[in-house]
Amino acid sequence: MSDSDTPPGIEPLLARLCGGAITTKDYVGYFMNEFGEELVFAQRRGEKTARFWHSDADWEMFRVGDHSIRVDGELEGMITVGDLIINRPEATWLSSCLAASRHLRPGRTR
């Protein structure tokens, strides 16, 4: 298989989907929830925070880090990332992406 036969990586597809600047230098994650809403995660080596997009938030970009997921916002059991309310499966996925890419953030070791 030559380089021209190699299918494109997932990064350009995710960049088109969410409108973000995602390259092969990013650790990326994709999730579709039970309502068909799509979520995209990208962590670039050396950046203190990752980027997170949610289709239900009109693909607005949120900066996320190790302590961005909050439980018990205004209502008991509410899970938030910034001003965005997310459900438990989304929070679990996002937490996994943050854990898997932790070594790429400054000051973190493997």
JOBELUR-V738059 format. One record per pair of residues at least 4 apart in sequence whose C-alpha atoms are under 6 Angstrom apart, sorted by the first residue. I is the first residue (numbers start at 1). J is the second residue. If there is no record, write none. Layout:
i=<I	I>
j=<J	J>
This chain:
i=<1	11	11	15	15	15	15	18	26	26	26	27	27	28	28	29	29	30	30	31	31	32	32	32	33	37	38	38	39	39	40	40	41	41	42	42	43	45	46	46	46	47	48	48	49	49	49	50	50	51	51	52	52	53	53	53	54	55	64	68	69	69	70	70	71	71	72	72	72	73	79	79	80	80	80	91	98	103	103	103>
j=<5	22	23	19	20	21	22	59	42	43	44	42	43	41	42	40	41	39	40	38	39	36	37	38	37	55	54	55	53	54	52	53	51	52	50	51	50	104	104	105	106	105	105	106	63	64	65	63	64	62	63	61	62	59	60	61	59	59	68	81	80	81	79	80	78	79	76	77	78	78	85	86	84	85	86	95	102	108	109	110>
